[in-house]
Amino acid sequence: MSCGSGRATVTSALRFLHVVAAIAALSWAVPAGATTDIALWHAMSGELGRQLEKLVSDFNASQSDYRIVPAYKGNYTETVTGAIFAFRSRSQPAIVQVNEVATATMTAAKGAIYPVFSLMRDQGEPFSLTDYLPAVSGYYTDAAGNLLSFPFNSSTPILYYNKTMFRDAGLDPEMPPKTWPALGIAAKRLRDHGAVCGFTTSWPSWIHVENFSAFHNLPVASRANGFAGLDAELTINNSVLVRHVAQLAEWQKTKVFDYGGRGQAAEPSFQNGECGIFIGSSATRADIRANSKFEIGYGIMPYWPDVKDAPQNSIIGGATLWVLRDRPRAEYKGVARFFAYLSQPGVQAAWHQNTGYLPITRAAFELTRSQGFYERNPGSAISFEEITLHPPTENSKGIRLGSFVLIRGAIEDELEQAFAGHKSAQAALDSAVERGNKLLRQFERASPDR
Ligand SMILES: O=P(O)(O)OC[C@H](O)CO
């Protein structure tokens, strides 16, 4: 699945939020004893979609006042774009799942969003931000430390490998490559033994630029990756990243690395045994386990060992649940109840275990450990270990850049130019910086808070 389509519409569509949200909220009357339906628009397909349906149906069965009605609306970009345009016809859902990359843009749409900290307070539902892992909650709080969206599904990239292909190529199936040089050697060996490709990855910018930078303690942008101000500028044309992209482009020539497209498009080539190594979201675990017919190995994201501070810590991805305004008042109580339900350690732990998304509360991690899940499922704690590897620095806390959906698109355009051999890595990243900075300045000029 590619997140390319609809990207260009996100920013213009968000302008409608400011306008439409100014219209006063309606408060439809709900007959006593009736069940209130609450729409949840999401982007979870495949095994993740099935797990989400189960979670929702468990909540619906746990009480009779509210019924969450999930609807799959396409990939992340299509889902948020659809919700924004639904404002035009006043048919927006109460809850929409938005991936991490659109956080700054959603945050800027102030009148259209109902911040989670206000919702939980207004509705009198229990909620404690300190229960959540700082690496998760820190990504979604405002400058005052208030939580804006509910951190439903947080992931981080990990390495997967095909133990059967490793054995066949004479590689140790219990030794995942830990560094980029080691991964290059293993992937070449796989190719020499007949693999269609050595390794591939999903989410090109998230993995090779955003997480790569955090893991090497390098900034993606000035101003603390954008957290400290809207005047941030991209810094991704540094020598470490240029060398990395140049190496990927070199490996691409012999399919030691094989570029597999944007979003999750590359996943099938690992699941069907074409590529022996895959770097992708920890939440790909559910689909890989469901669809692969080989023994799966897991490892941490590779790093360049000559870079000081590497490995630092990875950053989260995935998505959060945003609450949209102008729905009937009765729905918001149900949304708050649903979020309180999702925060329960048992519910959190089951979601983490069934999907590969991170245990977003300390209690869910401890419960999962005490249940022996990590011992029974080797590799399942890697995502947690990566994001907590070291205390986050300014470079590894996360990214808060306006129009980042579009910026990520520009970065991926340029990576594709480099992988196709049309541009040098330096020229591609210089161009990504130039294009990204233009988008940042446009966002800064359009922001009411600047
Ligand atoms: O596939 P997910 O849900 O882990 O998301 C990965 C990226 O963070 C999306 O921006």
The ligand as an SDF file (V2000), in Angstrom:
LIG
                    3D

 10  9  0  0  0  0  0  0  0  0999 V2000
    2.7370    1.0150    9.6010 O   0  0  0  0  0  0  0  0  0  0  0  0
    2.6580    1.7830   10.8970 P   0  0  0  0  0  0  0  0  0  0  0  0
    1.2720    1.9230   11.3990 O   0  0  0  0  0  0  0  0  0  0  0  0
    3.5870    1.2650   11.9090 O   0  0  0  0  0  0  0  0  0  0  0  0
    3.1400    3.2750   10.5370 O   0  0  0  0  0  0  0  0  0  0  0  0
    4.4110    3.5020   10.0130 C   0  0  0  0  0  0  0  0  0  0  0  0
    4.6710    4.9780    9.7870 C   0  0  0  0  0  0  0  0  0  0  0  0
    4.9510    5.5920   10.9890 O   0  0  0  0  0  0  0  0  0  0  0  0
    3.5430    5.7240    9.2000 C   0  0  0  0  0  0  0  0  0  0  0  0
    3.7950    7.0990    9.1010 O   0  0  0  0  0  0  0  0  0  0  0  0
  1  2  2  0
  2  3  1  0
  2  4  1  0
  2  5  1  0
  5  6  1  0
  6  7  1  0
  7  8  1  0
  7  9  1  0
  9 10  1  0
M  END
$$$$
